[in-house]
């Protein structure tokens, strides 16, 4: 007697026990339905039209709530995903390879707030850095296309995966069959929804036909069926990719983001990696600018905009950018994603996170075209991380090092920014001297003149061109005849203990 009968009885008994005796009638399998699904979403999606160069001025004016309708020169850190047109001949690897992360003159990083107060004053406020904007034809990746067709099924319609399933069935009942995941799988298989390569291939062909007709919403459902019906296979990999593409070009961006995430998690070396990375970068840029235009609290739900996540739009933008570098660290968009993340954090006042990503860009991508921007913004971020003389001074040291490297490495390429960097470097050095001067004054007031002299000498030696260096010279002259240590007022008492020791 086959073990399929007892297993099915035990499985159904467990399901009925968990559900309190109520069983739901599963829907009719798709292969048993006679009526074809003709409900297709004829709406191509506004982002698809922009990618294909079909967006017009009138169409752009009808959607004022879409930040991507702006030109790239009006966005900060603009890069792939914000283009006005794309050539159909763009290859997946070169798509989205245009310059990103460069700040524009009109909306770079917003007004830069003054630095923290110290005993010497505050760092003055500066206007936004006027860097070169990205080119207006930066693509968001290749246009929608169908991947290379999979090989036909083996002779007889039985594949290796089917053989493996049969071997497991013949092993008999095991306690692991009572696991919730296995129960769900067994019930699906008993109801006719188990793995079936023929149904999966038929579903993916139907999905491709709908995809070519630009009925992306209906196509996504077919691709989902194909992925579910033939898991752990190249067919599932293609189905997940096409499902994400269908959702992307129908403006269902959160669903596309989740689908691409599942694809990258299960098939980290997928052959669709170049296109998926370009899509994720485009989503990150879109959500980032959408949050800038309509900032909301992370816990406030979104129930009206299908292109925006349900919660935490900015967090989803960060996650999309991070996927680019994590899954394709040597790709053409890795450095773009780092600079885009740094700029996003900078605009929202998260200077520590901004400085961290600028540091990663400077150190891990020395040949990046964004090196100069990473240095310039890195100096600004470090200065704003510093909180004053009563706090850690390492941001000042790091900022001074970056400013020196910027002046040495780029020189005349800085143009008008050279004077600004020079001024920032001078302010950092002056604040460092001020920190040491405060410590020296502390020791001097407590008549620890030896320690005070050491700090005064250090100021004169390390920061000779600062105002505090002149004050340090004056203070050293004033305490020249003072002893290194204050006199011992209790010598009569401490002498008694010294004599006992002798």
C-alpha positions in Angstrom: 0.0 0.0 0.0 1.4 3.4 -0.9 2.2 5.8 1.9 0.4 8.6 0.2 -3.0 7.6 1.7 -2.0 7.6 5.4 0.1 10.8 5.0 -2.8 12.7 3.4 -5.2 11.5 6.1 -2.9 12.6 8.9 -2.2 15.9 7.1 -5.9 16.7 6.7 -6.6 15.7 10.3 -3.9 18.2 11.6 -5.3 20.9 9.4 -8.8 20.4 10.6 -7.6 20.3 14.2 -5.7 23.6 13.9 -8.6 25.3 12.2 -11.2 24.2 14.7 -13.0 21.9 12.4 -13.7 24.5 9.7 -12.2 23.7 6.3 -12.0 26.1 3.3 -12.7 24.9 -0.2 -9.6 25.8 -2.3 -10.1 27.7 -5.5 -10.2 25.9 -8.9 -6.7 25.3 -10.2 -5.7 27.6 -13.1 -5.2 24.7 -15.4 -8.8 23.6 -14.8 -10.3 26.9 -15.6 -12.0 27.3 -19.0 -12.3 31.1 -18.9 -9.1 32.9 -19.6 -8.2 35.9 -17.6 -8.7 38.9 -19.8 -8.4 41.6 -17.2 -5.2 43.4 -18.1 -3.9 46.6 -16.9 -3.6 48.8 -20.0 -1.9 51.6 -18.0 1.8 51.5 -19.0 2.9 53.4 -16.0 4.3 57.0 -15.9 7.9 55.7 -15.1 7.8 53.4 -18.1 6.8 56.2 -20.4 9.7 58.3 -19.0 12.1 55.4 -19.6 10.9 55.0 -23.2 11.0 58.8 -23.9 7.3 59.2 -24.1 6.8 61.7 -21.2 5.6 65.1 -22.4 5.3 68.4 -20.7 1.6 68.1 -20.4 1.8 64.7 -18.8 4.5 65.9 -16.4 2.2 68.7 -15.3 -0.7 66.3 -14.5 1.4 64.5 -11.9 2.9 67.2 -9.7 3.3 64.7 -6.8 5.9 62.7 -8.6 9.4 64.0 -7.9 10.8 62.0 -10.7 9.0 64.2 -13.2 11.5 66.9 -12.4 14.6 67.1 -14.6 17.8 65.6 -13.3 19.4 69.0 -13.0 16.8 69.9 -10.4 17.5 66.9 -8.1 20.3 66.3 -5.6 22.6 63.4 -6.3 20.7 62.7 -9.5 21.6 59.5 -11.3 20.0 56.6 -13.0 16.3 56.3 -12.6 15.6 60.0 -13.2 16.1 60.3 -16.9 13.8 61.9 -19.4 14.6 59.3 -22.1 16.4 56.1 -22.7 17.6 54.4 -25.9 16.2 50.9 -26.4 19.7 49.7 -27.3 21.1 50.4 -23.8 22.6 47.1 -22.5 21.9 46.0 -18.9 25.5 46.5 -17.7 25.9 50.0 -19.1 22.4 51.1 -18.1 22.4 53.5 -15.2 26.1 54.1 -15.6 25.8 57.9 -15.8 27.1 60.1 -13.2 25.1 60.3 -10.0 25.3 61.9 -6.6 26.5 65.3 -7.9 24.7 68.2 -6.2 22.8 70.7 -8.3 22.9 74.4 -7.9 19.2 74.7 -7.0 18.6 71.8 -4.6 22.0 70.4 -3.6 21.9 69.5 0.1 19.6 72.3 1.3 20.8 75.1 3.7 23.7 73.8 5.8 23.0 74.5 9.4 25.6 76.2 11.6 28.0 74.0 13.6 27.8 73.5 17.4 28.9 76.2 19.8 32.3 76.2 21.4 34.2 78.6 23.6 35.6 80.1 20.4 32.2 80.6 18.7 30.3 78.7 16.0 31.2 77.5 12.6 29.4 79.9 10.2 26.6 78.8 8.0 27.4 78.1 4.4 25.3 78.0 1.2 24.7 74.7 -0.6 27.7 73.4 -2.5 27.3 74.2 -6.2 28.5 71.1 -7.9 28.1 70.0 -11.5 24.6 68.3 -12.0 24.3 64.9 -13.6 23.6 64.6 -17.3 19.9 64.7 -18.2 19.9 61.4 -20.1 20.9 59.1 -17.2 18.8 55.9 -17.7 17.1 53.8 -15.0 18.2 50.6 -16.7 17.2 48.7 -19.9 13.7 48.9 -21.2 11.3 46.0 -20.4 12.4 42.8 -22.2 11.9 39.1 -22.1 15.0 37.0 -21.1 16.4 34.2 -23.2 13.9 31.3 -23.3 14.5 28.4 -21.1 15.2 24.9 -22.6 12.2 22.7 -23.2 11.2 20.1 -20.6 12.9 16.7 -20.6 11.4 13.8 -22.6 8.3 12.4 -21.0 7.6 15.6 -19.0 9.5 14.3 -16.0 12.4 16.3 -14.7 15.0 15.8 -12.0 13.0 17.7 -9.5 10.0 15.4 -10.0 12.2 12.4 -9.5 13.4 13.9 -6.2 9.9 14.5 -5.1 8.9 10.8 -5.7 11.9 9.6 -3.7 10.9 11.7 -0.7 7.3 10.4 -1.0 8.4 6.8 -0.9 10.3 7.4 2.4 7.1 7.1 4.4 5.6 9.3 7.1 8.0 11.3 9.3 7.5 13.7 12.2 8.8 16.6 10.1 5.7 16.2 8.0 3.7 17.8 10.8 5.7 21.1 10.5 3.4 24.0 9.5 5.3 24.6 6.3 5.2 21.0 5.3 1.5 20.7 6.1 0.8 23.7 3.9 2.9 22.2 1.1 1.2 18.8 1.4 -2.3 20.4 1.4 -1.5 22.4 -1.7 -0.2 19.3 -3.5 -3.2 17.3 -2.5 -5.5 20.1 -3.8 -3.7 20.2 -7.1 -1.5 23.2 -6.4 1.8 21.3 -5.9 4.9 21.6 -8.1 4.1 21.0 -11.8 6.5 21.9 -14.5 4.0 21.9 -17.3 1.7 24.3 -15.5 4.6 26.5 -14.6 5.9 26.7 -18.2 2.4 27.4 -19.5 1.9 30.1 -17.0 5.2 31.8 -17.8 4.4 31.7 -21.5 1.0 33.3 -20.8 2.8 35.9 -18.7 5.3 36.7 -21.4 2.4 37.2 -23.9 0.7 39.6 -21.5 4.0 41.3 -20.8 4.6 42.0 -24.5 1.1 43.5 -24.7 2.1 45.8 -21.7 -0.6 44.2 -19.5 1.8 44.2 -16.7 -0.6 43.7 -13.8 -2.1 40.5 -15.3 1.4 39.3 -16.3 2.7 39.6 -12.8 0.0 37.2 -11.6 1.0 34.6 -14.2 4.7 34.9 -13.3 3.8 34.5 -9.6 2.0 31.2 -10.5 5.0 30.0 -12.5 7.4 30.7 -9.7 5.2 29.0 -7.2 4.5 25.9 -9.3 8.2 25.1 -10.1 10.4 26.3 -7.2 14.2 26.0 -6.9 14.7 26.1 -10.7 16.0 28.4 -13.4 12.3 28.8 -14.4 11.5 30.2 -10.9 14.5 32.6 -11.2 13.2 34.0 -14.5 9.6 34.1 -13.2 10.6 36.1 -10.2 12.6 38.5 -12.3 9.7 39.0 -14.8 7.2 39.4 -11.9 9.4 42.2 -10.5 9.7 43.8 -13.9 5.9 43.7 -14.4 5.3 45.3 -11.0 8.0 47.9 -11.7 6.5 49.0 -15.1 3.0 49.2 -13.7 4.1 51.6 -11.0 3.7 49.1 -8.1 7.1 49.9 -6.8 6.8 48.4 -3.2 5.7 45.0 -4.7 8.6 45.2 -7.2 11.1 46.0 -4.4 9.9 43.0 -2.4 10.0 40.7 -5.5 13.5 41.8 -6.4 14.6 41.3 -2.8 13.3 37.8 -2.8 15.1 37.1 -6.1 18.4 38.4 -4.8 18.0 36.5 -1.5 17.4 33.2 -3.2 19.5 33.7 -6.3 22.3 36.0 -5.2 24.2 35.3 -8.5 21.2 35.7 -10.7 21.9 36.4 -14.4 19.5 39.3 -14.1 21.6 41.1 -11.5 22.5 44.1 -13.7 18.9 44.9 -14.5 17.7 44.3 -10.9 20.4 46.6 -9.5 19.5 49.3 -11.9 15.8 49.0 -10.9 16.7 49.1 -7.2 18.7 52.2 -7.7 15.9 53.9 -9.6 13.5 53.0 -6.8 15.8 54.3 -4.2 16.2 57.6 -6.0 12.4 57.9 -6.5 11.5 57.2 -2.9 14.3 59.4 -1.6 13.0 62.4 -3.6 9.4 61.6 -2.9 10.2 61.7 0.8 11.9 65.1 0.3 8.8 66.4 -1.4 6.3 64.8 1.1 8.1 64.0 4.4 6.1 61.8 6.8 6.7 60.0 10.0 7.8 56.3 9.6 4.8 55.1 11.5 2.2 57.1 9.5 0.6 54.6 7.0 0.2 55.4 3.3 -3.1 54.3 2.0 -3.5 56.4 -1.2 -0.2 56.2 -3.2 0.5 52.8 -4.7 4.0 53.8 -5.7 5.0 54.6 -2.2 5.6 52.0 0.6 3.0 51.5 3.3 5.4 52.8 6.0 8.8 54.5 6.2 9.4 55.7 2.7 12.9 57.0 3.5 13.8 53.6 5.1 12.8 51.8 1.9 14.9 54.3 -0.1 17.9 53.5 2.1 17.3 49.7 1.7 17.1 50.0 -2.1 20.4 51.9 -2.2 22.1 49.4 0.1 21.0 46.5 -2.0 22.9 48.0 -4.9 26.3 47.9 -3.2 25.7 44.7 -1.2 24.7 42.6 -4.2 26.9 44.3 -6.9 29.8 45.9 -5.0 32.0 46.1 -8.1 29.2 47.3 -10.4 28.9 50.7 -12.1 26.2 51.9 -9.6 27.9 50.9 -6.3 29.7 54.2 -5.9 26.6 56.1 -7.1 24.5 54.4 -4.4 27.0 55.4 -1.7 27.0 59.0 -2.7 23.2 59.1 -3.0 22.9 57.6 0.5 25.3 60.1 1.9 23.5 63.0 0.3 20.1 61.8 1.5 21.4 61.5 5.1 23.1 65.0 4.8 19.9 66.7 3.6 18.0 65.3 6.6 20.6 66.3 9.2 21.9 62.8 9.9 25.6 63.9 9.6 27.2 60.9 11.2 25.5 58.5 8.7 26.4 60.9 5.9 30.1 61.1 6.9 30.2 57.3 7.2 29.0 56.8 3.6 31.3 59.5 2.3 34.2 57.7 4.0 33.2 54.4 2.4 33.1 56.1 -1.0 36.6 57.7 -0.5 38.2 54.5 0.7 36.6 51.7 -1.2 36.2 53.4 -4.6 39.4 55.4 -5.1 38.8 55.5 -8.9 35.2 56.8 -8.7 34.2 59.9 -10.5 32.6 61.1 -7.3 35.8 61.3 -5.3 36.0 65.1 -5.3 32.3 65.4 -4.2 32.9 62.8 -1.5 35.9 64.8 -0.2 34.1 68.1 -0.2 30.9 66.8 1.4 33.0 64.7 3.8 34.6 67.8 5.2 31.2 69.5 5.7 29.7 66.4 7.4 32.7 66.0 9.8 32.4 69.6 10.9 28.7 69.1 11.7 29.3 65.9 13.6 31.6 67.8 16.0 29.6 69.1 19.0 32.0 71.4 20.8 35.1 71.5 23.0 33.3 69.5 25.7 32.9 66.5 23.4 35.0 64.1 21.3 37.5 65.9 19.0 38.1 63.0 16.6 35.6 64.5 14.0 37.8 67.6 13.8 41.0 65.5 13.3 39.3 63.5 10.5 37.8 66.6 8.9 41.2 68.3 8.9 42.8 65.3 7.3 40.1 65.1 4.6 40.5 68.9 3.9 44.2 68.5 3.5 43.8 65.6 1.1 41.2 67.6 -0.9 43.5 70.5 -1.4 46.5 68.3 -2.2 44.7 65.8 -4.5 42.4 68.0 -6.5 44.1 71.4 -6.4 43.0 73.6 -9.2 40.1 71.2 -10.1 38.3 72.5 -7.1 37.7 75.9 -8.8 35.6 78.2 -6.6 35.4 75.4 -3.9 39.1 75.8 -3.2 38.6 78.9 -1.1 35.8 77.3 0.8 37.8 74.2 1.6 40.8 76.4 2.6 38.5 78.4 4.9 37.0 75.2 6.4 40.5 73.8 7.0 41.6 77.0 8.8 38.5 76.8 11.0 39.1 73.2 11.9 42.8 74.0 12.8 41.7 77.0 14.9 39.2 74.9 16.8 41.8 72.2 17.5 44.1 74.9 18.9 41.2 76.2 20.9 40.6 72.8 22.5 44.2 72.5 23.6 44.2 76.1 24.9 41.2 75.4 27.1 43.0 72.4 28.6 46.2 74.5 29.2 44.1 77.2 31.0 42.6 74.5 33.1 46.0 73.3 34.4 47.2 76.9 34.8 44.3 77.9 37.0 45.1 75.0 39.2 48.7 76.0 39.3 49.9 72.9 37.5 52.2 75.1 35.5 54.3 72.2 34.1 51.3 70.6 32.4 50.1 74.0 31.2 53.4 74.8 29.6 53.3 71.4 27.7 50.0 72.3 26.2 51.0 75.8 25.4 54.2 74.6 23.7 52.1 72.0 21.7 49.8 74.8 20.4 52.8 76.9 19.3 54.4 73.9 17.6 51.4 72.2 15.9 49.2 75.3 15.2 51.7 78.1 14.7 49.5 80.2 12.4 46.4 80.3 14.7 45.4 83.1 17.0 45.7 80.8 20.0 49.3 80.3 19.2 50.0 83.9 20.0 48.0 83.7 23.2 49.9 80.6 24.1 53.2 82.4 23.8 51.9 85.2 26.0 50.8 82.8 28.6 54.1 80.9 28.6 55.9 84.2 29.2 53.5 85.0 32.1 54.2 81.7 33.9 57.9 81.5 33.0 59.0 81.8 36.6 56.3 79.6 38.1 57.2 76.1 39.4 56.0 73.1 37.6 54.1 71.8 40.6 52.4 73.9 43.3 54.1 74.1 46.8 53.3 71.3 49.2 51.3 73.0 52.0 51.2 69.8 54.0 54.9 69.0 54.0 54.9 68.7 57.8 52.3 65.8 57.5 53.6 64.0 54.5 57.2 64.2 55.9 56.1 62.0 58.9 55.1 59.2 56.6 58.3 59.6 54.6 60.4 59.3 57.7 58.6 56.1 58.8 59.3 54.5 55.4 63.0 55.3 55.8 
